[in-house]
Amino acid sequence: MGNIQQREELHRTIWAMADGLRGQAGGWEFKAYVLGTLFYRFISENLTTSTSCRLMLAWKALIMQP
Protein backbone atom coordinates (compact mmCIF):
# COMPACT_ATOMS: atom_id res chain seq x y z
CA MET A 1 0.00 0.00 0.00
CA GLY A 2 2.90 2.37 0.70
CA ASN A 3 4.16 1.99 -2.87
CA ILE A 4 0.84 3.24 -4.28
CA GLN A 5 0.84 6.22 -1.92
CA GLN A 6 4.42 7.09 -2.85
CA ARG A 7 3.56 6.90 -6.53
CA GLU A 8 0.54 9.18 -6.07
CA GLU A 9 2.65 11.67 -4.11
CA LEU A 10 5.31 11.60 -6.82
CA HIS A 11 2.60 12.15 -9.44
CA ARG A 12 1.24 15.18 -7.56
CA THR A 13 4.74 16.59 -7.07
CA ILE A 14 5.64 16.25 -10.74
CA TRP A 15 2.41 17.94 -11.83
CA ALA A 16 2.98 20.77 -9.35
CA MET A 17 6.50 21.26 -10.71
CA ALA A 18 5.21 21.26 -14.29
CA ASP A 19 2.52 23.82 -13.41
CA GLY A 20 5.15 26.02 -11.74
CA LEU A 21 7.48 25.72 -14.72
CA ARG A 22 4.69 26.49 -17.17
CA GLY A 23 3.81 29.69 -15.32
CA GLN A 24 1.35 31.91 -17.14
CA ALA A 25 1.65 30.15 -20.49
CA GLY A 26 -1.38 28.22 -21.62
CA GLY A 27 -1.28 24.45 -21.84
CA TRP A 28 -1.16 24.47 -25.64
CA GLU A 29 1.69 27.02 -25.76
CA PHE A 30 3.69 25.02 -23.23
CA LYS A 31 3.01 21.79 -25.10
CA ALA A 32 4.20 23.33 -28.37
CA TYR A 33 7.38 24.59 -26.67
CA VAL A 34 8.18 21.24 -25.05
CA LEU A 35 7.45 19.22 -28.19
CA GLY A 36 9.57 21.61 -30.26
CA THR A 37 12.43 21.25 -27.81
CA LEU A 38 12.16 17.44 -27.85
CA PHE A 39 12.08 17.43 -31.65
CA TYR A 40 15.18 19.65 -31.79
CA ARG A 41 16.99 17.30 -29.40
CA PHE A 42 15.99 14.27 -31.48
CA ILE A 43 17.25 15.87 -34.69
CA SER A 44 20.45 17.06 -33.00
CA GLU A 45 21.28 13.63 -31.60
CA ASN A 46 20.57 11.89 -34.91
CA LEU A 47 22.67 14.40 -36.83
CA THR A 48 25.55 13.95 -34.37
CA THR A 49 25.35 10.16 -34.65
CA SER A 50 25.17 10.28 -38.44
CA THR A 51 28.10 12.69 -38.68
CA SER A 52 30.19 10.61 -36.29
CA CYS A 53 29.55 7.46 -38.32
CA ARG A 54 30.47 9.19 -41.56
CA LEU A 55 33.67 10.58 -40.09
CA MET A 56 34.62 7.17 -38.73
CA LEU A 57 34.04 5.54 -42.13
CA ALA A 58 36.06 8.25 -43.89
CA TRP A 59 38.89 7.84 -41.39
CA LYS A 60 38.93 4.06 -41.85
CA ALA A 61 38.95 4.47 -45.64
CA LEU A 62 41.86 6.91 -45.37
CA ILE A 63 43.84 4.55 -43.15
CA MET A 64 43.19 1.54 -45.38
CA GLN A 65 44.52 3.23 -48.54
CA PRO A 66 47.78 1.71 -49.80
Rosetta constraint file for C-alpha pairs under 8 A:
AtomPair CA 1 CA 5 HARMONIC 6.56 0.50
AtomPair CA 2 CA 6 HARMONIC 6.10 0.50
AtomPair CA 3 CA 7 HARMONIC 6.15 0.50
AtomPair CA 4 CA 8 HARMONIC 6.21 0.50
AtomPair CA 5 CA 9 HARMONIC 6.15 0.50
AtomPair CA 6 CA 10 HARMONIC 6.08 0.50
AtomPair CA 7 CA 11 HARMONIC 6.09 0.50
AtomPair CA 8 CA 12 HARMONIC 6.23 0.50
AtomPair CA 9 CA 13 HARMONIC 6.12 0.50
AtomPair CA 10 CA 14 HARMONIC 6.09 0.50
AtomPair CA 11 CA 15 HARMONIC 6.26 0.50
AtomPair CA 12 CA 16 HARMONIC 6.11 0.50
AtomPair CA 13 CA 17 HARMONIC 6.17 0.50
AtomPair CA 14 CA 18 HARMONIC 6.16 0.50
AtomPair CA 15 CA 19 HARMONIC 6.09 0.50
AtomPair CA 16 CA 20 HARMONIC 6.16 0.50
AtomPair CA 17 CA 21 HARMONIC 6.08 0.50
AtomPair CA 18 CA 22 HARMONIC 5.99 0.50
AtomPair CA 19 CA 23 HARMONIC 6.31 0.50
AtomPair CA 22 CA 26 HARMONIC 7.72 0.50
AtomPair CA 22 CA 27 HARMONIC 7.84 0.50
AtomPair CA 22 CA 30 HARMONIC 6.32 0.50
AtomPair CA 25 CA 29 HARMONIC 6.13 0.50
AtomPair CA 25 CA 30 HARMONIC 6.16 0.50
AtomPair CA 26 CA 30 HARMONIC 6.21 0.50
AtomPair CA 27 CA 31 HARMONIC 6.01 0.50
AtomPair CA 28 CA 32 HARMONIC 6.13 0.50
AtomPair CA 29 CA 33 HARMONIC 6.25 0.50
AtomPair CA 30 CA 34 HARMONIC 6.14 0.50
AtomPair CA 31 CA 35 HARMONIC 5.99 0.50
AtomPair CA 32 CA 36 HARMONIC 5.94 0.50
AtomPair CA 33 CA 37 HARMONIC 6.16 0.50
AtomPair CA 34 CA 38 HARMONIC 6.18 0.50
AtomPair CA 35 CA 39 HARMONIC 6.05 0.50
AtomPair CA 36 CA 40 HARMONIC 6.14 0.50
AtomPair CA 37 CA 41 HARMONIC 6.24 0.50
AtomPair CA 38 CA 42 HARMONIC 6.15 0.50
AtomPair CA 39 CA 43 HARMONIC 6.19 0.50
AtomPair CA 40 CA 44 HARMONIC 6.00 0.50
AtomPair CA 41 CA 45 HARMONIC 6.06 0.50
AtomPair CA 42 CA 46 HARMONIC 6.20 0.50
AtomPair CA 43 CA 47 HARMONIC 6.01 0.50
AtomPair CA 44 CA 48 HARMONIC 6.13 0.50
AtomPair CA 45 CA 49 HARMONIC 6.15 0.50
AtomPair CA 46 CA 50 HARMONIC 6.02 0.50
AtomPair CA 47 CA 51 HARMONIC 5.98 0.50
AtomPair CA 48 CA 52 HARMONIC 6.03 0.50
AtomPair CA 49 CA 53 HARMONIC 6.20 0.50
AtomPair CA 50 CA 54 HARMONIC 6.25 0.50
AtomPair CA 51 CA 55 HARMONIC 6.12 0.50
AtomPair CA 52 CA 56 HARMONIC 6.12 0.50
AtomPair CA 53 CA 57 HARMONIC 6.20 0.50
AtomPair CA 54 CA 58 HARMONIC 6.12 0.50
AtomPair CA 55 CA 59 HARMONIC 6.04 0.50
AtomPair CA 56 CA 60 HARMONIC 6.16 0.50
AtomPair CA 57 CA 61 HARMONIC 6.13 0.50
AtomPair CA 58 CA 62 HARMONIC 6.14 0.50
AtomPair CA 59 CA 63 HARMONIC 6.20 0.50
AtomPair CA 60 CA 64 HARMONIC 6.09 0.50
AtomPair CA 61 CA 65 HARMONIC 6.40 0.50
